Amino acid sequence: MAHAIPKLEVLIDLSRPVEEITEVITLVISSHPGKQKEILEAVDLSVGEALAKFEENNIN
């Protein structure tokens, strides 16, 4: 059975990581009305976990 799914393909300019990530997050949350907070909280958790791992690896 064929499935139609909304899809966003992006090209990221790695010389501007923060701006590019921010733009992608904005695009994604704008396509999910009513779920923006849920998405942002999940992203916040994921970033927090990545930051904790980074700090753990750099302290030892």
C-alpha positions in Angstrom: 0.0 0.0 0.0 1.3 3.5 -0.8 1.8 5.9 2.0 1.9 9.7 1.6 3.9 11.4 4.3 4.9 15.0 4.7 8.6 15.3 4.3 11.1 18.2 4.6 14.5 17.9 3.0 17.1 20.5 4.0 20.6 21.4 3.2 22.5 22.7 6.2 25.3 25.3 5.9 27.7 23.8 8.5 29.5 27.1 8.8 26.4 28.5 10.5 25.3 25.7 12.8 23.2 27.5 15.3 21.3 29.6 12.8 20.7 26.5 10.6 19.5 24.3 13.5 17.2 27.1 14.7 15.7 27.5 11.2 15.1 23.8 10.9 13.4 23.7 14.4 11.2 26.7 13.4 10.2 25.0 10.2 9.3 21.7 11.9 7.3 23.2 14.8 5.4 25.5 12.4 4.1 22.5 10.6 2.7 21.0 13.8 0.2 23.4 15.3 -0.7 22.6 18.8 2.3 20.4 19.3 5.1 23.1 19.3 5.6 22.9 23.1 5.8 19.1 23.1 8.3 19.1 20.3 10.4 21.8 21.9 10.4 20.0 25.2 11.6 16.8 23.5 14.3 18.7 21.6 15.3 20.4 24.9 15.6 17.0 26.6 17.7 15.6 23.7 20.0 18.6 23.7 20.4 18.4 27.5 21.3 14.7 27.3 23.9 15.4 24.5 25.3 18.3 26.5 25.6 16.2 29.7 27.4 13.4 27.7 29.7 16.0 26.2 30.5 17.5 29.6 31.0 14.1 31.1 33.5 13.1 28.4 35.4 16.4 28.8 35.7 16.3 32.6 37.3 12.9 32.7 
